[in-house]
């Protein structure tokens, strides 16, 4: 189910940004690798953006932090979508509202 939420978010954004997202890989991982010394109070990320000099990029969405933070499937879908929009905005150097004005 979680993978489908990420896929739905990506498909929605690809309709608006197909060319810009052509070299972007979207992945789901269970949890982020947190460096030693980082605690929950420091914040556990929902996602990560990785870019390469080749122009390729990866956006990774972390399942467990999102699941823990949400109460029901609808809330989870919204958080997944907002998370993907935020990372795409970071990648493109835009504000999230520009990436999807309807969000």
N, CA and C atoms as an extended XYZ file, in Angstrom:
309
Properties=species:S:1:pos:R:3:atomname:S:1:resname:S:1:resid:I:1 pbc="F F F"
N         0.818       -1.196        0.000 N   UNK     1
C         0.000        0.000        0.000 CA  UNK     1
C         0.861        1.259        0.000 C   UNK     1
N         1.922        1.277        0.817 N   UNK     2
C         2.764        2.463        0.905 CA  UNK     2
C         3.439        2.756       -0.438 C   UNK     2
N         3.960        1.717       -1.076 N   UNK     3
C         4.592        1.885       -2.389 CA  UNK     3
C         3.606        2.491       -3.384 C   UNK     3
N         2.347        2.060       -3.322 N   UNK     4
C         1.326        2.589       -4.221 CA  UNK     4
C         1.074        4.072       -3.968 C   UNK     4
N         1.132        4.492       -2.716 N   UNK     5
C         0.957        5.919       -2.403 CA  UNK     5
C         2.075        6.748       -3.016 C   UNK     5
N         3.293        6.242       -2.916 N   UNK     6
C         4.429        6.955       -3.516 CA  UNK     6
C         4.274        6.982       -5.033 C   UNK     6
N         3.918        5.859       -5.620 N   UNK     7
C         3.723        5.784       -7.067 CA  UNK     7
C         2.633        6.748       -7.523 C   UNK     7
N         1.536        6.830       -6.787 N   UNK     8
C         0.459        7.768       -7.128 CA  UNK     8
C         0.964        9.211       -7.100 C   UNK     8
N         1.750        9.545       -6.084 N   UNK     9
C         2.300       10.900       -5.970 CA  UNK     9
C         3.220       11.206       -7.154 C   UNK     9
N         4.066       10.257       -7.496 N   UNK    10
C         5.005       10.451       -8.607 CA  UNK    10
C         4.245       10.615       -9.919 C   UNK    10
N         3.260        9.773      -10.154 N   UNK    11
C         2.488        9.872      -11.391 CA  UNK    11
C         1.779       11.217      -11.507 C   UNK    11
N         1.261       11.697      -10.418 N   UNK    12
C         0.589       12.999      -10.431 CA  UNK    12
C         1.566       14.120      -10.793 C   UNK    12
N         2.756       14.065      -10.218 N   UNK    13
C         3.752       15.102      -10.505 CA  UNK    13
C         4.353       14.956      -11.896 C   UNK    13
N         4.474       13.722      -12.385 N   UNK    14
C         5.032       13.530      -13.721 CA  UNK    14
C         4.131       14.131      -14.799 C   UNK    14
N         2.844       14.243      -14.543 N   UNK    15
C         1.951       14.894      -15.505 CA  UNK    15
C         2.316       16.370      -15.659 C   UNK    15
N         2.825       16.976      -14.589 N   UNK    16
C         3.180       18.401      -14.610 CA  UNK    16
C         4.650       18.638      -14.970 C   UNK    16
N         5.522       17.698      -14.611 N   UNK    17
C         6.962       17.899      -14.707 CA  UNK    17
C         7.664       16.713      -15.388 C   UNK    17
N         7.072       16.160      -16.424 N   UNK    18
C         7.604       14.942      -17.061 CA  UNK    18
C         9.063       15.106      -17.483 C   UNK    18
N         9.396       16.169      -18.158 N   UNK    19
C        10.772       16.363      -18.651 CA  UNK    19
C        11.752       16.515      -17.495 C   UNK    19
N        11.376       17.285      -16.488 N   UNK    20
C        12.269       17.538      -15.353 CA  UNK    20
C        12.479       16.293      -14.490 C   UNK    20
N        11.509       15.379      -14.490 N   UNK    21
C        11.611       14.181      -13.648 CA  UNK    21
C        12.070       12.948      -14.420 C   UNK    21
N        12.425       13.125      -15.685 N   UNK    22
C        12.811       11.988      -16.522 CA  UNK    22
C        14.016       11.229      -15.967 C   UNK    22
N        14.943       11.922      -15.327 N   UNK    23
C        16.151       11.285      -14.799 CA  UNK    23
C        16.112       11.108      -13.281 C   UNK    23
N        14.910       11.051      -12.734 N   UNK    24
C        14.755       10.911      -11.287 CA  UNK    24
C        14.215        9.526      -10.969 C   UNK    24
N        14.871        8.868      -10.044 N   UNK    25
C        14.428        7.555       -9.577 CA  UNK    25
C        13.761        7.752       -8.217 C   UNK    25
N        12.601        7.171       -8.034 N   UNK    26
C        11.875        7.266       -6.767 CA  UNK    26
C        11.915        5.901       -6.092 C   UNK    26
N        12.309        5.890       -4.816 N   UNK    27
C        12.461        4.648       -4.067 CA  UNK    27
C        11.744        4.732       -2.734 C   UNK    27
N        11.436        3.574       -2.184 N   UNK    28
C        10.892        3.473       -0.828 CA  UNK    28
C        11.859        2.613       -0.023 C   UNK    28
N        12.233        3.098        1.136 N   UNK    29
C        13.021        2.325        2.092 CA  UNK    29
C        12.263        2.343        3.413 C   UNK    29
N        12.517        1.334        4.237 N   UNK    30
C        11.797        1.258        5.512 CA  UNK    30
C        12.168        2.386        6.465 C   UNK    30
N        13.458        2.581        6.688 N   UNK    31
C        13.913        3.597        7.640 CA  UNK    31
C        15.186        4.255        7.110 C   UNK    31
N        15.437        5.501        7.513 N   UNK    32
C        16.678        6.159        7.099 CA  UNK    32
C        17.860        5.635        7.901 C   UNK    32
N        19.016        5.720        7.302 N   UNK    33
C        20.243        5.435        8.039 CA  UNK    33
C        20.597        6.714        8.790 C   UNK    33
N        20.506        6.649       10.095 N   UNK    34
C        20.728        7.828       10.927 CA  UNK    34
C        22.141        7.752       11.506 C   UNK    34
N        22.941        8.804       11.321 N   UNK    35
C        24.294        8.796       11.873 CA  UNK    35
C        24.295        8.677       13.393 C   UNK    35
N        25.350        8.127       13.930 N   UNK    36
C        25.494        8.023       15.386 CA  UNK    36
C        25.359        9.388       16.023 C   UNK    36
N        24.715        9.395       17.174 N   UNK    37
C        24.570       10.642       17.912 CA  UNK    37
C        23.290       11.399       17.581 C   UNK    37
N        22.637       11.044       16.471 N   UNK    38
C        21.381       11.692       16.107 CA  UNK    38
C        20.261       10.970       16.839 C   UNK    38
N        19.397       11.734       17.479 N   UNK    39
C        18.295       11.152       18.245 CA  UNK    39
C        16.961       11.538       17.623 C   UNK    39
N        15.897       10.936       18.103 N   UNK    40
C        14.553       11.257       17.610 CA  UNK    40
C        14.229       12.728       17.814 C   UNK    40
N        14.776       13.326       18.867 N   UNK    41
C        14.535       14.752       19.116 CA  UNK    41
C        15.152       15.621       18.021 C   UNK    41
N        16.195       15.101       17.362 N   UNK    42
C        16.823       15.839       16.261 CA  UNK    42
C        15.956       15.810       15.009 C   UNK    42
N        15.021       14.892       14.979 N   UNK    43
C        14.135       14.754       13.821 CA  UNK    43
C        14.531       13.580       12.952 C   UNK    43
N        13.586       12.750       12.659 N   UNK    44
C        13.799       11.623       11.767 CA  UNK    44
C        13.192       12.009       10.423 C   UNK    44
N        13.972       11.973        9.358 N   UNK    45
C        13.449       12.435        8.066 CA  UNK    45
C        12.417       11.486        7.463 C   UNK    45
N        11.525       12.058        6.685 N   UNK    46
C        10.544       11.281        5.933 CA  UNK    46
C        11.107       10.885        4.569 C   UNK    46
N        12.144       11.613        4.123 N   UNK    47
C        12.666       11.387        2.780 CA  UNK    47
C        14.079       11.930        2.663 C   UNK    47
N        14.684       11.618        1.497 N   UNK    48
C        16.032       12.123        1.215 CA  UNK    48
C        16.158       12.315       -0.289 C   UNK    48
N        16.868       13.355       -0.682 N   UNK    49
C        17.175       13.628       -2.078 CA  UNK    49
C        18.662       13.406       -2.284 C   UNK    49
N        19.003       12.599       -3.284 N   UNK    50
C        20.399       12.379       -3.658 CA  UNK    50
C        20.555       12.809       -5.111 C   UNK    50
N        21.581       13.599       -5.387 N   UNK    51
C        21.842       14.009       -6.762 CA  UNK    51
C        23.245       13.590       -7.155 C   UNK    51
N        23.416       13.323       -8.439 N   UNK    52
C        24.718       12.923       -8.971 CA  UNK    52
C        25.151       13.941      -10.018 C   UNK    52
N        26.437       14.015      -10.235 N   UNK    53
C        26.961       14.951      -11.239 CA  UNK    53
C        26.436       14.642      -12.630 C   UNK    53
N        26.058       13.406      -12.855 N   UNK    54
C        25.542       12.991      -14.170 CA  UNK    54
C        24.177       13.603      -14.475 C   UNK    54
N        23.558       14.230      -13.476 N   UNK    55
C        22.231       14.791      -13.664 CA  UNK    55
C        21.127       13.872      -13.173 C   UNK    55
N        21.482       12.666      -12.812 N   UNK    56
C        20.500       11.722      -12.272 CA  UNK    56
C        20.255       12.059      -10.811 C   UNK    56
N        19.057       11.742      -10.358 N   UNK    57
C        18.712       12.006       -8.958 CA  UNK    57
C        17.872       10.855       -8.434 C   UNK    57
N        17.896       10.721       -7.112 N   UNK    58
C        17.069        9.725       -6.422 CA  UNK    58
C        16.333       10.421       -5.295 C   UNK    58
N        15.045       10.128       -5.198 N   UNK    59
C        14.250       10.595       -4.073 CA  UNK    59
C        13.789        9.350       -3.332 C   UNK    59
N        14.180        9.265       -2.075 N   UNK    60
C        13.861        8.104       -1.251 CA  UNK    60
C        12.853        8.531       -0.198 C   UNK    60
N        11.741        7.804       -0.103 N   UNK    61
C        10.713        8.068        0.902 CA  UNK    61
C        10.776        6.940        1.920 C   UNK    61
N        10.813        7.296        3.199 N   UNK    62
C        10.952        6.314        4.279 CA  UNK    62
C         9.582        5.936        4.844 C   UNK    62
N         9.269        4.665        4.722 N   UNK    63
C         7.956        4.144        5.099 CA  UNK    63
C         7.655        4.272        6.591 C   UNK    63
N         8.507        3.761        7.451 N   UNK    64
C         8.202        3.713        8.891 CA  UNK    64
C         8.015        5.098        9.518 C   UNK    64
N         8.870        6.078        9.266 N   UNK    65
C         8.612        7.393        9.868 CA  UNK    65
C         7.265        7.989        9.448 C   UNK    65
N         6.878        7.764        8.195 N   UNK    66
C         5.587        8.278        7.724 CA  UNK    66
C         4.442        7.523        8.394 C   UNK    66
N         4.551        6.200        8.450 N   UNK    67
C         3.495        5.408        9.080 CA  UNK    67
C         3.301        5.784       10.553 C   UNK    67
N         4.395        5.960       11.252 N   UNK    68
C         4.318        6.293       12.678 CA  UNK    68
C         3.684        7.662       12.885 C   UNK    68
N         3.899        8.557       11.975 N   UNK    69
C         3.434        9.933       12.117 CA  UNK    69
C         1.964       10.138       11.722 C   UNK    69
N         1.362        9.137       11.060 N   UNK    70
C        -0.006        9.305       10.571 CA  UNK    70
C        -0.970        8.358       11.277 C   UNK    70
N        -2.252        8.742       11.301 N   UNK    71
C        -3.269        7.976       12.024 CA  UNK    71
C        -4.116        7.088       11.126 C   UNK    71
N        -4.284        7.490        9.859 N   UNK    72
C        -5.145        6.721        8.973 CA  UNK    72
C        -4.616        6.795        7.540 C   UNK    72
N        -5.141        5.973        6.640 N   UNK    73
C        -4.645        5.938        5.259 CA  UNK    73
C        -4.742        7.273        4.523 C   UNK    73
N        -5.793        8.030        4.779 N   UNK    74
C        -5.934        9.322        4.106 CA  UNK    74
C        -4.839       10.298        4.537 C   UNK    74
N        -4.588       10.351        5.829 N   UNK    75
C        -3.530       11.216        6.344 CA  UNK    75
C        -2.168       10.768        5.810 C   UNK    75
N        -1.960        9.449        5.720 N   UNK    76
C        -0.705        8.918        5.193 CA  UNK    76
C        -0.530        9.323        3.726 C   UNK    76
N        -1.592        9.226        2.943 N   UNK    77
C        -1.518        9.605        1.532 CA  UNK    77
C        -1.140       11.074        1.381 C   UNK    77
N        -1.715       11.925        2.209 N   UNK    78
C        -1.392       13.355        2.164 CA  UNK    78
C         0.063       13.616        2.544 C   UNK    78
N         0.545       12.953        3.585 N   UNK    79
C         1.929       13.160        4.010 CA  UNK    79
C         2.903       12.633        2.959 C   UNK    79
N         2.604       11.496        2.362 N   UNK    80
C         3.466       10.971        1.298 CA  UNK    80
C         3.517       11.967        0.150 C   UNK    80
N         2.368       12.451       -0.274 N   UNK    81
C         2.335       13.398       -1.389 CA  UNK    81
C         3.105       14.673       -1.058 C   UNK    81
N         2.854       15.235        0.109 N   UNK    82
C         3.570       16.455        0.511 CA  UNK    82
C         5.077       16.219        0.562 C   UNK    82
N         5.489       15.047        1.022 N   UNK    83
C         6.903       14.715        1.114 CA  UNK    83
C         7.532       14.637       -0.276 C   UNK    83
N         6.863       13.988       -1.205 N   UNK    84
C         7.384       13.883       -2.568 CA  UNK    84
C         7.434       15.259       -3.222 C   UNK    84
N         6.395       16.054       -3.047 N   UNK    85
C         6.377       17.414       -3.606 CA  UNK    85
C         7.544       18.227       -3.050 C   UNK    85
N         7.788       18.131       -1.764 N   UNK    86
C         8.874       18.891       -1.148 CA  UNK    86
C        10.235       18.498       -1.723 C   UNK    86
N        10.460       17.210       -1.909 N   UNK    87
C        11.747       16.774       -2.468 CA  UNK    87
C        11.883       17.169       -3.938 C   UNK    87
N        10.808       17.094       -4.698 N   UNK    88
C        10.857       17.538       -6.094 CA  UNK    88
C        11.135       19.040       -6.137 C   UNK    88
N        10.520       19.792       -5.245 N   UNK    89
C        10.781       21.231       -5.171 CA  UNK    89
C        12.249       21.495       -4.852 C   UNK    89
N        12.815       20.752       -3.906 N   UNK    90
C        14.232       20.896       -3.580 CA  UNK    90
C        15.096       20.602       -4.796 C   UNK    90
N        14.758       19.551       -5.511 N   UNK    91
C        15.522       19.163       -6.698 CA  UNK    91
C        15.474       20.242       -7.771 C   UNK    91
N        14.304       20.808       -7.990 N   UNK    92
C        14.130       21.790       -9.055 CA  UNK    92
C        14.458       23.218       -8.626 C   UNK    92
N        14.720       23.411       -7.336 N   UNK    93
C        15.014       24.753       -6.839 CA  UNK    93
C        13.788       25.661       -6.840 C   UNK    93
N        12.633       25.060       -6.572 N   UNK    94
C        11.372       25.797       -6.566 CA  UNK    94
C        10.690       25.675       -5.212 C   UNK    94
N         9.673       26.475       -5.012 N   UNK    95
C         8.835       26.352       -3.824 CA  UNK    95
C         7.840       25.211       -4.063 C   UNK    95
N         7.462       24.477       -3.006 N   UNK    96
C         6.474       23.403       -3.180 CA  UNK    96
C         5.178       23.867       -3.839 C   UNK    96
N         4.752       25.093       -3.547 N   UNK    97
C         3.515       25.624       -4.127 CA  UNK    97
C         3.648       25.779       -5.643 C   UNK    97
N         4.863       25.971       -6.136 N   UNK    98
C         5.095       26.077       -7.572 CA  UNK    98
C         5.069       24.702       -8.221 C   UNK    98
N         5.583       23.699       -7.521 N   UNK    99
C         5.612       22.339       -8.053 CA  UNK    99
C         4.188       21.822       -8.243 C   UNK    99
N         3.325       22.054       -7.280 N   UNK   100
C         1.918       21.675       -7.411 CA  UNK   100
C         1.053       22.730       -6.739 C   UNK   100
N         0.583       23.699       -7.522 N   UNK   101
C        -0.232       24.775       -6.964 CA  UNK   101
C        -1.533       24.292       -6.324 C   UNK   101
N        -2.004       23.106       -6.679 N   UNK   102
C        -3.258       22.601       -6.145 CA  UNK   102
C        -3.090       21.846       -4.831 C   UNK   102
N        -1.852       21.595       -4.435 N   UNK   103
C        -1.595       20.807       -3.211 CA  UNK   103
C        -1.843       21.629       -1.972 C   UNK   103
